[in-house]
Amino acid sequence: MNKISALIVEDDTVSLNILRSQIRTHLKNINILGVAKNISDAISSYKQLRPQIIFLDINLGGENSFSMLDDLKKEAYNPQVVFTTSTDEFAVKAIKYAVTDYVLKPISPRDLIKAVNKAVHNIESFIKMEALKRLEKKSQEYPKIIAIPYIDKIELIKFENILYCEADGRYTKFHLINGDTKVASRNLGEYEKLLDKNLFFRVHHSYIVNILMIHHINKLDGNYCHLMNHKTLPIAKRRQDELNRFLNLK
């Protein structure tokens, strides 16, 4: 993934320089966006920079940085917080605040790397979960039926009943799981925009297949989809890599 953005909140110049040096030396995937030396500046910097990780000293010129965590709870996304402190007296309280890690000064590269790896893992998991939510939301935006107009009627076909779609010039043939074929007077490209992108995949210029209807894929003599009804559809070479990604094989 791209570099992880970070904010350092530290009021001791020596500790700040050591931490910044260790990050630059051992953690090339961390991009330090800024530095703050008190709670007020730290909150302001966070809201402006939106870092993914905050390296946070607990005692800042008489202030206690837990007040900053209380403020961050109001935000839509809470950053990963790595406490960097010279005392372990707040360790239990830090657990209650669900901070990512608690690193004691003087900070060893090993402890710092371990803490950052944990933070990065949490960030990547969050990104994947958000992507999944967007995917599910996007899927819900698609209608679950295709409407095929005829002169005397409009026929509604449920997605779940479509085996595959076939291009036929300016027309599209819908092959259904019950063996019926319906012909629509719109081309395959137009229907590709309407079909659920999580369920249907265009394996070839002439075919869009319902992924749930594929029994297996033959890779020995060219790539072919073998469907539940024993029909075989070719997979275009230029579509093979994309299909593998679609199936989470890459």
C-alpha positions in Angstrom: 0.0 0.0 0.0 1.0 3.7 -0.1 3.0 5.3 2.6 1.3 5.6 6.0 0.9 9.2 7.2 1.9 10.1 10.8 1.9 12.9 13.3 4.4 13.1 16.2 3.2 14.7 19.4 6.2 15.3 21.6 7.4 18.3 23.7 10.9 17.1 24.4 13.3 18.0 21.6 15.7 15.2 22.3 13.0 12.6 22.3 11.4 14.1 19.2 14.7 14.0 17.3 15.4 10.4 18.3 11.9 9.2 17.3 12.0 11.1 14.0 15.4 9.6 13.2 14.4 6.1 14.0 11.3 6.4 11.9 13.3 7.7 8.9 15.9 5.0 9.4 13.8 1.9 10.1 10.3 2.7 8.8 10.5 3.8 5.2 6.8 3.3 4.8 6.0 6.1 7.3 5.6 9.6 6.1 5.8 12.2 8.9 3.3 14.9 8.1 3.9 17.1 11.1 5.0 17.6 14.7 3.0 19.1 17.6 4.3 19.9 21.1 1.0 20.4 23.0 -2.5 19.1 23.0 -4.1 22.1 21.3 -1.6 22.1 18.4 -1.9 18.3 18.2 -5.7 18.3 17.8 -5.5 21.2 15.3 -2.8 19.3 13.3 -4.8 16.1 13.3 -7.9 17.8 12.0 -5.9 19.5 9.3 -3.5 16.7 8.3 -5.6 13.6 9.1 -2.6 11.3 9.8 -3.2 7.6 10.0 -0.9 7.1 13.0 -0.2 9.4 15.9 3.0 8.9 18.0 1.8 10.4 21.2 3.7 11.3 24.4 1.4 11.2 27.5 2.8 14.1 29.5 3.0 17.2 27.5 4.0 20.3 29.5 1.7 19.5 32.4 -1.1 18.3 30.1 -2.3 14.8 29.9 -2.8 13.5 26.3 -5.7 11.3 27.2 -7.8 14.5 26.8 -6.8 14.5 23.1 -8.1 10.9 22.7 -11.4 12.0 24.2 -11.6 14.7 21.6 -10.7 12.3 18.7 -13.6 10.0 19.6 -15.8 12.6 18.1 -14.1 12.1 14.7 -15.5 9.9 12.0 -12.3 7.9 11.8 -10.0 7.4 14.8 -6.2 7.1 14.0 -3.9 4.5 15.3 -2.3 5.8 18.4 1.1 4.6 19.6 2.0 6.0 23.0 5.7 6.9 23.5 6.3 7.6 27.1 9.0 7.3 29.8 6.6 5.7 32.4 4.4 2.6 32.5 1.9 4.0 35.0 -0.7 4.7 32.4 -0.5 1.3 30.6 -3.8 0.0 32.1 -5.6 3.2 31.2 -4.1 3.0 27.7 -5.6 -0.4 27.3 -9.1 1.0 28.2 -8.6 3.6 25.5 -7.8 0.8 23.0 -4.6 2.4 21.8 -2.5 0.5 19.3 0.6 0.1 21.4 2.5 1.5 24.4 6.2 2.0 23.8 8.5 3.0 26.7 11.4 5.5 26.3 14.2 5.1 25.5 12.5 3.6 22.4 14.3 0.7 20.8 14.0 0.2 17.1 12.6 -3.2 17.6 9.7 -2.0 19.8 9.0 0.8 17.5 8.9 -1.4 14.4 6.6 -3.9 16.2 4.2 -1.1 17.2 4.1 0.4 13.7 3.6 -3.0 12.1 0.6 -3.5 14.4 -0.8 -0.1 13.4 -0.3 -0.8 9.7 -2.1 -4.1 10.0 -5.0 -2.3 11.6 -5.1 0.4 9.0 -5.0 -2.2 6.1 -7.8 -4.2 7.8 -9.9 -1.0 8.1 -9.3 -0.1 4.5 -10.4 -3.6 3.3 -13.5 -3.4 5.5 -14.4 0.0 4.1 -13.8 -1.3 0.5 -16.1 -4.2 1.2 -18.8 -1.9 2.6 -18.6 0.3 -0.5 -18.8 -2.8 -2.7 -21.9 -4.1 -0.9 -23.5 -0.6 -1.1 -22.6 -0.4 -4.8 -24.1 -3.9 -5.4 -27.3 -2.8 -3.7 -27.6 0.1 -6.1 -28.1 -2.2 -9.0 -31.6 -3.5 -9.8 -32.0 -7.2 -9.2 -34.0 -7.7 -12.4 -33.6 -7.0 -16.1 -36.5 -5.7 -18.0 -36.9 -6.9 -21.6 -39.5 -4.9 -23.6 -41.6 -6.6 -26.4 -44.4 -5.2 -28.5 -47.2 -6.5 -26.3 -45.4 -6.9 -22.9 -42.4 -6.2 -20.7 -40.8 -9.3 -19.3 -38.8 -9.1 -16.0 -35.9 -11.5 -15.5 -34.3 -12.0 -12.1 -30.5 -11.9 -12.1 -30.4 -15.2 -10.3 -32.2 -16.9 -13.2 -29.7 -15.8 -15.8 -27.1 -18.4 -16.8 -25.2 -16.2 -19.3 -25.8 -13.4 -21.9 -24.8 -13.7 -25.5 -24.2 -10.9 -28.1 -26.1 -11.3 -31.3 -25.3 -8.2 -33.4 -27.5 -5.4 -32.0 -29.4 -7.9 -29.9 -28.7 -9.8 -26.7 -29.7 -13.3 -25.9 -30.4 -14.1 -22.3 -29.9 -17.8 -21.6 -31.8 -18.8 -18.5 -31.2 -21.7 -16.0 -34.5 -23.3 -17.0 -33.3 -23.6 -20.6 -35.3 -20.7 -22.0 -33.8 -18.0 -24.2 -35.0 -14.4 -24.3 -33.9 -12.0 -27.0 -33.6 -8.2 -26.2 -33.3 -5.5 -28.7 -30.3 -3.8 -27.0 -26.6 -4.7 -27.4 -24.6 -6.7 -24.9 -22.6 -3.6 -23.8 -25.8 -1.8 -22.6 -26.8 -4.8 -20.5 -23.3 -5.1 -19.1 -23.8 -1.7 -17.4 -27.0 -2.9 -15.8 -25.9 -6.3 -14.5 -24.5 -6.6 -11.0 -20.7 -6.2 -11.3 -20.2 -8.5 -8.3 -22.2 -11.4 -10.0 -21.6 -11.1 -13.8 -18.3 -11.0 -15.6 -17.7 -10.4 -19.3 -15.4 -13.4 -20.2 -15.5 -12.6 -23.9 -16.6 -9.9 -26.4 -19.7 -12.1 -27.0 -20.4 -13.4 -23.5 -21.3 -12.2 -20.0 -21.5 -15.1 -17.5 -23.2 -15.4 -14.1 -20.2 -16.4 -12.0 -22.4 -18.5 -9.7 -23.3 -20.7 -12.8 -19.7 -21.7 -13.6 -18.9 -25.3 -12.6 -15.2 -25.1 -13.4 -12.7 -23.4 -15.7 -10.6 -25.4 -18.1 -7.0 -24.2 -18.4 -5.5 -27.1 -20.3 -6.6 -26.4 -23.9 -7.2 -22.7 -23.8 -9.4 -21.1 -21.2 -13.1 -22.1 -21.1 -15.9 -21.7 -18.6 -17.9 -24.9 -18.1 -21.3 -24.0 -16.9 -23.8 -25.9 -14.8 -25.8 -26.9 -17.9 -22.6 -28.3 -19.5 -22.4 -25.3 -21.9 -18.8 -24.2 -22.6 -17.9 -20.5 -23.1 -14.5 -19.2 -24.3 -12.5 -16.8 -22.1 -10.7 -14.2 -24.2 -7.0 -14.0 -23.5 -7.1 -10.3 -22.6 -9.8 -11.1 -20.0 -8.0 -14.0 -18.2 -5.9 -11.9 -15.8 -8.9 -9.7 -14.9 -11.0 -12.8 -14.3 -8.3 -14.2 -12.0 -8.4 -11.0 -10.0 -12.2 -11.1 -10.0 -12.0 -14.6 -8.5 -9.3 -13.4 -6.0 -6.7 -15.7 -7.6 -4.3 -12.8 -8.0 
